[in-house]
């Protein structure tokens, strides 16, 4: 017959093994979550940099466009002033 002490020892051992197994699964999941988090941070940083560069490019293009629009107006003002003289 099994004595109550042996049964309790077996139960304690099984519980301990199960707890160890669960701990290892939790550690693996935590590691995977950390890796995904790092990857997402890297991708978000890359996207942020690309958006910043895009904004700078758009701003530069708009400034060039404004300068181009100002030049014909300035030339036309100069021509009008010469004709009036």
Buried (B, 14 or more C-beta within 10 A) or exposed (E): EEEEEEEEEEEEEEEEEEEEEEEEEEEEEEEEEEEEEEEEEEEEEEEEEEEEEEEEEEEEEEEEEEEEEEEEEEEEEEEEEEEEE
